[in-house]
Amino acid sequence: MKIRLSRKGWVVIPAALRKKYHLKPGDELRVVDYGGVLALIPVHPDPIPAGIGLLRGEDSLAQAIVEEHAREREHDESRLRVG
């Protein structure tokens, strides 16, 4: 999708994208330069509640680490018995 920069430096975000990302007049966007690629990132008015649960998965990371550690210990002990 192409857009054009105005003489004043304005850009118009196409209606389909405004609708898709729920952008309304007055919303704030951050412009981020990713090494030659510009990105428009919506700024949430209250980022703390917006981020709650963002990294939550179905499995417990702590439990996965404990299980992996037990498997490694078991593997090391079996190598010591053979050697």
Legacy VTK file of the C-alpha trace (Angstrom):
# vtk DataFile Version 3.0
C-alpha trace
ASCII
DATASET POLYDATA
POINTS 83 float
0.000 0.000 0.000
1.475 3.332 -1.027
0.939 6.636 0.701
2.360 10.044 -0.132
4.102 12.533 2.138
2.614 16.033 1.914
4.675 19.215 1.665
4.014 19.750 5.373
5.302 16.274 6.196
1.853 14.799 6.812
0.820 11.277 5.944
-2.706 9.939 5.680
-3.225 6.458 7.107
-5.681 4.673 4.810
-9.156 4.081 6.260
-8.820 0.282 6.055
-5.724 0.374 8.286
-7.275 2.884 10.690
-10.243 0.555 11.057
-8.087 -2.602 11.367
-5.955 -1.074 14.130
-8.805 0.864 15.788
-7.118 4.238 15.247
-9.228 7.294 15.943
-8.607 11.038 15.551
-6.470 12.229 18.447
-4.753 8.853 19.020
-1.008 9.130 19.535
1.459 7.222 17.385
5.182 6.857 17.886
7.483 6.876 14.842
10.288 4.338 15.246
13.323 4.048 12.937
14.343 0.406 12.637
17.544 1.009 10.698
15.988 2.440 7.563
12.448 1.160 8.105
9.962 3.560 9.672
7.173 2.114 11.790
4.139 3.792 13.297
3.430 2.357 16.747
0.184 3.243 18.533
0.851 4.651 22.004
-1.523 3.153 24.538
-2.826 5.793 26.960
-2.133 3.513 29.958
0.557 0.961 29.036
0.613 -0.940 32.361
-2.900 -2.440 32.100
-2.362 -2.981 28.364
0.693 -5.149 29.066
-0.818 -7.343 31.774
-0.811 -10.943 30.627
1.096 -10.126 27.459
3.793 -12.725 28.110
1.539 -15.244 29.806
1.703 -18.695 28.273
-0.084 -21.923 28.969
2.931 -23.570 30.600
4.918 -22.355 33.574
8.431 -21.265 32.620
9.657 -22.064 36.130
8.224 -25.589 35.902
9.818 -26.097 32.468
13.220 -25.061 33.868
12.889 -27.451 36.835
11.955 -30.322 34.488
14.827 -29.555 32.096
17.264 -29.425 35.017
16.022 -32.841 36.231
16.489 -34.326 32.737
20.035 -32.917 32.523
20.898 -34.281 35.969
19.520 -37.699 35.024
21.520 -37.660 31.789
24.742 -36.673 33.602
24.263 -39.368 36.261
23.689 -42.053 33.622
26.911 -41.032 31.847
28.838 -41.302 35.123
27.473 -44.828 35.800
28.510 -46.033 32.308
31.935 -44.390 32.340
LINES 1 84
83 0 1 2 3 4 5 6 7 8 9 10 11 12 13 14 15 16 17 18 19 20 21 22 23 24 25 26 27 28 29 30 31 32 33 34 35 36 37 38 39 40 41 42 43 44 45 46 47 48 49 50 51 52 53 54 55 56 57 58 59 60 61 62 63 64 65 66 67 68 69 70 71 72 73 74 75 76 77 78 79 80 81 82
